[in-house]
């Protein structure tokens, strides 16, 4: 069960980091329309959302590493 949790946390963490990078690199009008904060004709970036998504992704990856480490020492 903990291995499944570790894999899910890693996948979600990587996706969050990628989404954060997209928020930092792309202007608002170039974001996919399903992203929160999409605006058709604005030429700004969502830096706060990008930093937050990267932070959440890094935290999830750290938690996944801790789950994997505790699983190794559990027996």
PyMOL commands that set and color helices and strands:
alter all, ss='L'
color gray80, all
select helices_A, chain A and resi 2-25+28-30+47-72
alter helices_A, ss='H'
color red, helices_A
deselect
rebuild
show_as cartoon
